[in-house]
Amino acid sequence: MKKLVVSLAVMGMVLSVASCRETTGEKAEEAVEAAAQDTENNLERAGEAIEEAVEETGEALEAAGEEIEEEVEGTDDMNGDDDN
């Protein structure tokens, strides 16, 4: 009878350890999936920020180019008036 009780107790501990391992494994898998999703979201946001920065830089360069053209044209007009 003692052997039966001890055997049942040992089996119970083995099963509880096995179920803890499954739970731990599931939690670890969920954590990895959550981390992967977070990484994907962060990369997407970073990509959007880069695209926005590129657009803003392009607009700023275009505006600067227009200002330079206006200054050059204004200088040419001044120089042209001096020659006449």
Residue pairs with C-beta under 8 A, 6 or more apart in sequence:
none
